[in-house]
Amino acid sequence: MKIELDLKTIKRNSELKENENLRFRSFLKGKDTERIDKKAHLLYENVLDFVDCTECGNCCIELETSFHEREIDNLCKFLNIDKDEFIKQNTKTSEFAEKNTLILKSKPCQFLENKKCTIYSHRPEECSSYPYLHKSNFNSRLFGVLDNYGICPIVYNVFELLKFELNFRS
C-alpha cells in the first residue's frame, strides 16, 4: 500500500470515508485490545519512517494547543517572560480541557514558524506525544483517532493500513 502524504488528499478522503471509518471503529471495538495495540504500534513505527513531522506541521495548524500549568511555568522561564502576562495575552480556558490546563488562543500555534516549533525543547507533553498512537488501548481511543485521521498523515496511514491488515471490507 502506498503511504499518502498529501494533506489535501488526506482531508478529502477523511470526508469521503467518514461512514467507512465509523464502521471500522465499530469493527475494532470487538477485537482483542492487546492484539490491536501490537498491530497499531508496529504500523505506527513503520509509518514514522515515511513521515517527517517538520515537513508537515498540520497538527500545529489545525489543532488547539494546550499547556498544563507546570508547562507554562517552564515555557515562561525559557522565554524569559512574565507568566501572568503570558496567560492573559495568549491563553483561554475550555470546558473540554483538563483541570489546570490552558489552551493557546492562536490557531495555528503561535510557536510554529516555517513548519518548525520554535519552543521544541519546551513544547507541551500534548505536542510531544501527538498523535498518541504509541499509547495503549487503541480500541478505547478511536474517536480521538478519527478526529485526527483527516489532519495527521501518520494517523491516516496507520488507520488505512490497519484496515488492510485486518481484512476489513468497506
Disulfide bonds with the S-S distance in Angstrom:
none
